[in-house]
Amino acid sequence: MTISSAPAEVGAATPAQAAAPNSTGAHAILLSVTVFLSAFLLFIVEPLFAKLILPWFGGSAAVWSTCLVFFQCALLLGYLYADITSRRLPPIQQSILHIALLLTSLLFLPIAPDSSWRPREGSEPAWRILGLLTASIGLPFVLLSATSPLMQMWYARRNSTAEPYHLFALSNFASMLGLLSFPLLIEPHIASHKQAVLWSVLFVIFVVLCSMAAWNARRSVMVELASRSEPTGPAAPPSAREKLLWLGLSACGSMLLLSITNHLLENIAPVPLLWVLPLALYLLTFTLAFSRRRLYSRGPLVRLLAVALGAIGFAVCEPWFATSMQLGVPFFCIGLFVCCLFCHGELALHRPAARYVTLFYLMISLGGALGAIFVGLVAPRLFTSIYEFPLTLVFIAVLAMAALWREGWLPRIFWAVAAAALMVVLVRNMLSYQEDTILRVRNFYAPLSVKQLKNSLEEPYRALYHGRIEHGAQFVNPPSSLLATTYYALDSGVGLALTHCCPNAKRVGAIGLGAGTLAAYGKTSDYFRFYEINPQVVAIAESSFSYLRDSPARIDVVLGDARLSLQNEAPQQFDVLAVDAFSGDAIPVHLLTKEAMEIYLRHLKPEGVLAFHTSSEYLYLSPVVQLLADDAGYSTRWITGSYNQVKLVATSNWVLVTRNGRFLNDVDSLSYHRPILVPPHLRLWTDDYNNLFQILRPVSAVEPVMR
C-alpha cells in the first residue's frame, strides 16, 4: 500500500473548488472510505484465494509463499500504473481510463479459480500458481493495489499543503484488519464459496465508490506538491545511496516476512492463522511507522533490534529452541515485528520531500517484490536447504549499519560485529544441515535431506527429513533393514491394519510415500499402490532406501496429488488405504474433508480399513476423522503406538475407520484404545468449510505425540 504522486505544473484552485469549500471534507471522506475498503478487500482476497487453490497443489506451504510473490508483484504493478497515469495523463483522461478499467474488472466476478489451471504432471507448480492468480484475480488485484496511491494523489491535488502520508497508514491498518478478520471471524463462520460471493459484492461497492472518486478527480488541477518543510524552495533529489537504502530496507522486510512465514508453515502446518499473522504484523509496522503521530523511536528500537536478531540467530543455530507452537509462534512473530518496525521506521525517517514521493514508494514496492521473488522463487532453486532465513538476518544487520552510519563510529563498529556474528550463524546453519547428511535436495514442495545416523547400539540407519521433521527411517544392514520403523511399526495403527485386515492377498493404497516404509509389510501375493506428489520423494525412496526394492509385493507409484489421482481412477478395491501425506506437521486439509472421505470409501472394499495418520505436535486431528467416520456410518479405533529408540520406533497416532467387525474385535484384543472426544464446537469438514484454527493443540494436550 502506498501513495503515488508526481511533480506537475503549478496551478490555482478552480472556480468550482473555490465556490464549494465544504466539498473538500466530503471529498476527503470519500477518498478515505475508498482507501479503507480497497485495502480491506486486497488483504481478504489473499488468504481467501490461497486457501481455495491450496488443495490443487498438495497443501504445500510453498503455495502461500508463491501467492505472496504474486501479491507483491501485482502491488508493484499497481504502483507503476498509478505513477505513470498520474505523470503522463491529464486528470480527465486518467479518470476516464480508471473508470473503464474498474468496469472491466467486474468481468472477473464472482472470483473463483479456473479448473483449467489445475496442475498437470511435469508442470512447474510455482509458475502455474502465478498464472492462475493472474487469470483469476489479476486486474481486480492491480486496481485495488493502485487505489491507495491514486486516492492520495487526488487528495494532494486538493490539499497542496497537506502531507498525504496518513492515508498510507490508514490503508495498512485496513489491510491488517482484513487479514486478522479472515481466520478469526470469516473462516470459522462463512463457507468458502460464500466468502467469494461476499467479497465479490463488496468489490462491486468498491467499484462504485472508486468510480465516484475518479469522476470527481477529473476536474482537479495538477499542482506542485509542496512540503511544509520546503518553504524556501524545492528540495534536492534523493541520492543514489538513499534510493539503495529504501530498496534494501523494503526488500529485507519482505524477505524476513516470507522466511519466518515459511518456517512456521513448514514446521507446523499451513494454517491460515499462520499465513495472516506474520503479514498482519508486517503491515502493522508500516502503520506505526507512517502514522501522523510517529510511533517509531530509533534509540529504543535499535536496541530491541540487536536483541531480536541475536535471539532469532540463536533459534536458527539451536533448532530445539522455540520448536513448540506455544513458544515458537510468538517468539518468531515478535522478532518479525521488531525487525520490520526498524526497517519501516527507517524508511519513514528517510522519506523524501513530497515531490519525490512517487519515487519513494516505487522503490519500496520494488524492494518488496524483489525480496518476495528471492525467497519464494529464487531460493528454492539456488539453495538445497533453508539458507535464506539466516542470510536475511545478515542483510538486516548490514542495513542497520548503513542506516545508522551518520550516528558515529560506535554504531558502525557494533553493527559490523553483529553482521559478522550473524555470518557465523549462517555458516553454522549450513554446517548443521551438512552434518551426517548424505543427500540434500529442494524443490517447490519441500527441502529434503537424508541423514545416516546410528542408534544407541551403534547400528547405522538412514532417516528422511522434511526440514527438521522426520518422515521415515531404515536400518542400513539386513535383516533389520526389512523392519518397519518410525510411525509404521507392528503396534502402530497402520501396522495392525496391514497384519490383521485380511488373511490372504491384500491390496494396499498409501497416500504419501516417504521412505516407502509400508512396503515392508508386502508379501509375494500383495499389491501396494503409493500416491506421491513430490517427484524428489520418489527418487529418494528408490535410491536412498531399499524398502521398495526389497519388498516381494508388486508395487506401483502414482505421481501427483493423491486426491486428484484417486478421483480420476476406477475403484481400486483396497483392503487397506493409509492416509499419510504430510505438509509440515499435519495432513493437508483437503485430504480430511467429507468429499475426500467419499473418494476414499469408493476405493475401499466393504470390509476394508481406512487408516488416518493423525500424529501432530500442533493439531488435534483425531476428532476431525471421527466426525468424518460418523457422517459415513463407520466405526473408529484410535491407536497410539509405543516409542522405542533402539528399534527406531516413534510414538504415533492412527485412527482406523472400518465396518469390519472381526478386525475391530482383533484390534480390541491386541491393543489399548481410547475414545475420541469431539469438541462441541467442531463441525464436519467439507471442501467448502474447514478451520484448522479450531483444532490447535493446547499446551496440556492429552494426545501423546512424538513426531
N, C-alpha and C positions, 0 to 999 in steps of 0.2 A: 504494500500500500504506500503510495507516495503522492506528491503533488508535482505538477508539471506546469511550467510557465516559461516564457522566453522574453527577452527584450524586444520591444517593438517601438513604434513611433509614439511620441508623447501626444496626448490629446486631452481635451476637456470633456466634462460630462455632457451628455446630450440634453436637449431641452426636456425630453420626457423624464429623464432622470432627475433633473433639477426641479421639475414641477411635482414630482411624486417622491419626496424623500422617504415617506413611510414605506414605500415599496421595497426599500433596501432590507428592512427587517424581515419581511415576508420572503424575500428572495434568499436571504441567509438561512432561514428556517427550511425552505425547500431544498437548498443545497445540502444542509446538514442531514436532513432526513434521508435524502437520496444517498449520500455517502454512507450513512449508517446501514441502510438496507442493503446496499451493494456489498459492503464488507461482510455483513452477516451472511448473505447468500453465498458469497465467494467461499467462505470457510465452513459453511454447512455442506456444500456440494463436494468438498474434498473428501472427508471421511465417508459420506454417503455413497459416492460413486466408487471409491476404492473398495468399500465393502461389497458393492454389487458385483464387481469383477473379480474379487478375491478368489471365489471358488473355481474360476476358469483357469487359474494359474497355480493350482495346488495348495492354496492357502499360505503361500510363502511370504515371509516378512519382507522380501525384496519387492513385493508388489507395491507396498506403501512407499518405499524409497523411490521407485520408478515414478510413482504418481507425484511425489514431491518434486522430482526433476521436471516433469511436465508443468506443474503449477508454477514453479519459479521461472521457467522459460516463457510461459504464457503471460505471467506477470510482467516480465521484461518487454514482451511484445506489446502489451497494453500501454506501458510507459512510452515506448517508442511511437506508438500511434498517437498518443496524447501530445507528445513533444512535436512530432512532425506536423500534425494538423494545426497545432497552436502557432507554429512558426511560419508555416507556408501558406495557410489558407486564411482569407478574411473571415471574420466571425460568422457571417451569414452562410458562407459555403461550408464552414466547419459544422455549423448547426444542422444544415440540411443533410450532410453526409452522415453525421452521427445518428440522426433520427432514422435515416434509411437503413443503417446497419442494425439499429435496435429492432426495427420492424422485421428485418430479415432473420434476426436471431430467434424470433418466435417460431420459425420453421423447425428448430431443434427440439421443440416441446411436444409432448412431455419427455423429459430426459430419460433415457434408458440405453444400456449397452446393446449394440447391434450384434446379434449372434454370429454374423459372418466373420467377426473378429476373434472367435474362439481359437485357441492355439491349435496348431497342427504339428505333427511330428516333424522335427527338423527345423521348425521356425524358432527365431530368437525371441524369447518372451518379452524382454525389455522393449525392443522396437515395436513389438506387436501392441504392447500396452500403450506406448506413446501414440501409435496410430489410432488405436481405439479411442483414446481420450480426445484426440484432435477431431475425429469424425463425429463423436457423440456430444461433446460439450465445448469444442474449441472456440467458436465465435462467442457464445454467451460468456465463457470464462474470460476471454480477452476484453470484452466490453465491460464486464464487471471490474476487471483489473484497471481499466483506463478511467473508471468513473471518478475515483478519488483525485487523481491529478487534474482531470478536466474540471471537476467541481471547484477545486481550489484555484484553478486558473481563472475561472469565471468569477469567483469570489474576489480575487485580487484585482480584477479589472474594475469592479465596482467600488473597491476599497483600496485605493492605490497606496495608502499609508499604513495599512494593516498587514501584519505577517499572517500567512495562512497556515502556519505550522500546526496550529491547534486542531485543524481538520485531519491532519495526518495522525495525531494521537487519537482522535475520535474514531477514525477508520480502524486503527489497530485494536482499540477497545471493543468495537463491534465484532471484529474478527475473533478475538479471544472469547467473547460471549457466545458467538455461534459455535465455536469449537467445543467449548465446555458443555453447551446445552445438548450436543449430539449424544454423547454417551450417558449423560445424567438424566436428561428429560425426554429426548426424542426417541432414541433407540429402545429404551425399556417399554415404551408405551405405544409406539406407532410402527406398523408393519412397513417393510422396505418399499413396497410399491406405493403405499400411501405417502411415505416420506417424499418419494419422487414426484407424486402428484401435487402435494402441498408446496414443495419447492417450486414447481412449475407455475403454480398460481401466484406465489409471491414474486416470481420473476416477471410475470405479466404486470403486476403492480409497479415493480421497479421500472419496467419499460415505460409505463405511463408517466411516472414521476420524472425519470431522466429525460424523456422527450419534452416535458414541460420546461425543465431547466434549460435544455438545449434551445428550445424556442425562445425563451427569454434572453438567452445569451447572444442571439443573432444580432441584437442591436447594441451590444456592448462595444465601447470604443477601446481599442487596444492602447494601453498606457504603459509607460515605463515603470516597472515595479521599483519602488523606492523604499529603502530600509531606513528606519529612524536613526540607524547608526551611520547613515551616509549623508549628512546634511551638507557637506562641503563638496560633494562630487561623487562620481562613480568609483566603486572600489576596484582594486586591481584584480585581474582574473586569477583564479586558483593556479598554483604552481603544479608542475608535474609530480612533485613529492606529495602534495596534498591529494591529488587525484589517485595516486597509488595507495595512499593511506586509506582513503574512502573505500577503494576497491578491496583492499586487504581486510579491513575490519568487517565489511559486509560478508566477504567470502568465508572468513573464519567463523562468523556466527552461523552461517548456513551449514558449513562443514560439521561443526560441533553438533548442531541440531540433528542432522542425519546420522552422525556417528553414534550419538547417545540413543537415538530412537532405534537404530539397528541393533545396538547392544541389548536394549530392553526387550525388543521383539524376538530376537533370536534366542535369548536365554530364558525367556518366559513364555510368551505366546503372542500372536498377532491380535491383541485385544484392542478394540477401538479406543478405549481409555488410554492405552499406551501409545496410540497414534497421536491423539489430540493433546494430551497433557504436555509433552515437551513443546509442541508447536504453540500451544496457548501461552506457555511461559516465555517462549521466544517473542511472541507478539506483545506480551505484557511489558517486556523490557523496552520495546520500541515506544509503547505508550508512555511509560515513565520517563524515558529519555527526551521525548519531544513534546511533553505536555507544556502548557503555558507557564505553569509554575514548575520549573525544572526540579525534578526529584533525583537527579544524578549528582552525587558529590564525589569528585575524583579521589580525594585523600582517603576516606574510609574504604571506598570501593577497590582501590588499588591493593590495599592490604588484604581485603577479602579475596581478591583475585589470586594473590600469591598462595593463600591458604587453599582455595578451591583447586588450583592447578596441582598443588602438592598432593592433596587428598585424592584427586582423580588419578594422578600418576601412580600413587601407591596402590589404588584399586586395580589399575591395569597390570602392575607388576605382581600383585598378590591376588589372583582371581578368586580365592576363597573369601576375600573381604567383600562385603556388600553383595553377597550372592542371593540372600533371601529377598523375596519380593518386598517384605515389610521394611527392610533396610535399604535394599538396592534402589527401588524406585524413588523414594525421597532423596536419597544420597545423590544419585546422578541428576535428578531434576534440580536440586538446589545448586549443584555445580554448574549445570547448564544455565540456570538463571543468573548466577553471579558473573560467569564469563560473558554471556550475551549482553548483560547490562553494562559491562565495561565496554564491549565493542560498540554497542549502540549509543551509549553515553558519550564515548569519544567522538562518534560520528556527529552527535548533536553539538558538541563543543567545537568541532572543526567545520561546522556548516558554513557555507559562504554567504555573501550578501544575496538578497532576494533575487537580484537579476541573474544569478548563476544557479538558481535552484533547480532548473531543468537538468543541467549537467550533473549536479549533486545527486539527484535521485536516480538518474540514469546509471551513474556509477554504482550506486547502492544496489539497484536491481540487477545490474550486470554481475556484480560480485556475488550476489545471492544465487544467480543462475549458475555461475562458474563453480561455486562451492558445491551446489547440488549435483551438477554434472560429474564433478570429480569423484564424489563419494558414491553416487548412485550408478554411474555408468563406467567411469574410467577405472576406479579402484578394483572392482571385481575382476577386471581383465589384466590389470597391472600387478596386483599382489595376489599371492596364494593364500594369505591369511589377512586378518583384520588389522592391518598396519596403519590405516588411515586415521584411526582413533588417536593413538599416541602422537602421530605426526601432526595432527591438528593442534594438540596441546603445545607442541614446539612452535608452530606458527603463531599462536596467540602470544606466547612469551616474547617472540621476536617483535611482534606488532606492539606489544606493551612498551618495549624498549624504544621503538620508533616514535610512538605517540608521546612518550614522556621524555624525549631526547632533550628538549629545551629546559627540563627541570634540573639539569646539572649532572655531574659525574656519578654521584651516588646511585641514582635510579638507573643510569646506564649500566653500571657495573653489576648492580643487583639483578637486573633482568637479563643481562648477558649470562650471568651464572645460572639463573633459572632456566634459560633456554638450553644451556649445556647440560643441566641436570635432567631436563626432560628428554634430551637426546639420549642420555643414558637409559632412561625409561624405555624409549623406543627400541634401542639396541637389545636391552634385556627382554623386552616383549618378543622381539624377533627370535632371540635365542631360546626362549621358553617354548615357542612353537616348534623349534627345530629339535629340541631335546627328545630323544628316543623316537623321533619321527622318521619313518621310512618312506612316507608318501604324503604330499600336500597338494591339493587341487582346489579350485574355486570356480564357480560359475554363478549364474543368476540365482540359483536356488539356495546355495549354501557354500561356506568354506568347509572342506572335509579334510581330515587327516587320519592316517593310520600310524599308530604307535606300536612299537614292540617293547613289551614290558615283562616283568617277572612277578609271580605271586610270592607269598611268604615261604613257599617250599622251593623257590628258585626255579620254578617251571616257567619257561618262556611262553608268552601268549601275545596275540595281536588284538588291538582294540580300534574300533572305528569311532571317530568323534565328529560331531557337527558342532563346530566351535568348541565349547567346553563340555558339551553333553555327549555322553557315550551312547552309541546306538548299536552295540553288538561287540562281542569278543570271542576269540577262539584260541585254544591251545595250539601251539605250533607242531608238537610231536604227537603221533598216534600212540596209543588208542585214545588219549584224552581229546585229541582234535575232533573226534567223532561225537563228543558230548555236546548237548545243547546247554548253553550258558546264559548268563545275564538274566533277562526278563522272561526267558523261554525254557527254564529248567523243568524237570519232570513234575515238580509240585506246583508249578505255576498254573494259572487258569488255562492257558492255551496248551500247556503240556498235558493236562488232564483231558482236555478235549481231543487231542490227537491220539492219545493212548487208550481212550475208553469210549470214543464215539461209535465206533463200528469195528466188528471183529475181522472183517475181510478187507479187500482192497478199498481204498478210500480216495476220494477226490478232494483236494485241499486248495483253497484260494487264500491268498495273503495280500492285503493292501499295504504295501511298504516292504521293501526288500532288505534294507540294512546290509548286514554281513551275510545274509542268506541262512541264518541260524535254523529256521524252521525246517529246512531241508534235512536236518539231522534226524528227523522223525520219519523220513521216507523209507519205504520198503520197495522191493522189486515190482510189486503189483500196483503201487500207488502212483498218483499223478498230482504234481504240485504246479500251481499257476500263480506266479508273482506279478503284481502290478506296481510299477515304479515310475515316478515322473522324472527323476533326475538321471540322465544317462551316465553321469560320473559315478553314481552309486552302483549302477550295473557293472561298470568297468572294474570298480574296486572289488566288488563281491566275487567277480570272476578271476581276478588276478592276485589279490592280496589275501583272500580267504579261500578255503577249499571245501566249504560246506556243499556248494553246488556241484563241484566235481566229484566229491566222494559219495554223494547220495546215490543209492541204486534206483531211486524213483525216477520217473520221467518228469522233466522239468521244462517249463516254458516261462519266459519273462516277457511281459507286455509293457512296452514303454509308453508312457503318457499318464495323464491324470486318471486315477483308478475309477472314479465315479463315472467319468465320461466314457471310459473304455467299457465298463460293465453295462452302462446304459445302451451302448450300441451293439452289444453281443447277445447272441441267443442264450437262453438259460444254461448255465454250466453244471447244474446239479451237484453242487459242492456238498460234501459231508461236513466239512468244517470251513468256515470263512472267517479269517482273522483280520480285524481292522486295526492295523498297527502303523499307520502312516503318521509321522510326527512333523510338525513345523514348530521349531523351538522346543518347548517342553510339553506340548499338548497336541492332540489330534486336531487337524484343521476343522473348523466349524462346519463346512459344507459336507463333511462325512458323518455328521451327527444330527441330521435332520430327518423329519418324517419321510420326505421324498427319497433321501438316501437309504433309509431303512426299507422302503418298498422295493428299491432296486436290489438290495442285499437279499431280501427274502425271495425275490423272483429267481435268484441264482442258487438258493439253498434247497436241499431236499426237505421233504416234510418233517423228517426226524433229524435233520441236520442241526449243527451247533454254530451259532454266530458268536465269536469271541471278540470283545472290545478291550483294547489295552487302555486302561484309564489312569495309569501311573502319571502323576504330575505333582510337582512341588507347589504349584501355584494355583491350580484349578481343581475344583471338586467335580469331576466329570461323571462319577457313577450315577448320581440322581438323574442326569440328562439321559443316560442309557436306560435307566429304569422307566422313565416316562415313555420312551420310545417303545420299550417292550410291552408296557401296559396298554399302550394305544393299539399295538398289533396283536394283543392277546397271547403273549408268550411269557413263560416263566424265566426267572433270572437266578443266578448264583454269583455272589461277589467273592472272589477267591484272592487271598493275599498270599503271595509266595514268600518263602523264608530267605534270609540272607546268609551266604556262605562265601567268604572272601577267597578261601583256598580253592574252591571249585568255580570261582568267577560267577557266582550266582548273586544277583541283586534282588532286593525287595521289589516285588511287582504287584500291581493290582489289575485284575481282569474281571470283567463282567461277562458271564456266559449267558446267552439268550437261546432258549430252545423249547420245544414241546415234547422232547424225548424223555418220557418218564423213567425209563430204565437207566438212561445216562444220568439223570438227576439223582436217582437213588444211589448209583455208584459214587457220584461226587460227594453226596452227603455222608457216605460211609468212609470215604478216603480223606476228606479234608474238612477243616472247620470253615464255616462261612457265616457272615453276619448279614442281617437285613440292611437294605439300603434306605436310609432316611431321606425322603424328598422334602426340601424346604417348601412351606406352603405357598410362597410367592412364585415358585418356579413354574413356568409354563412349558408346554411341549414345543420343542424347537422345530421350525419349518424353514424352508428356503427364504420365506418372507419375513420370518421373525426368529431371531436368536440374540442372546445377550450374555456374553462372557462376563460382563461386569457383575452379574448376579451370582456367579459361582466362584468368585475369587476366594481362595482358601484363606481363612483367618490364621492368626498365629497359633491358636490352640486347636488346629485341625485334628480330627480323630482318625482320619485315614492315613496309616503309615505309608510313606513312600521313600524310595531312595533311588532317584533317577540321575 
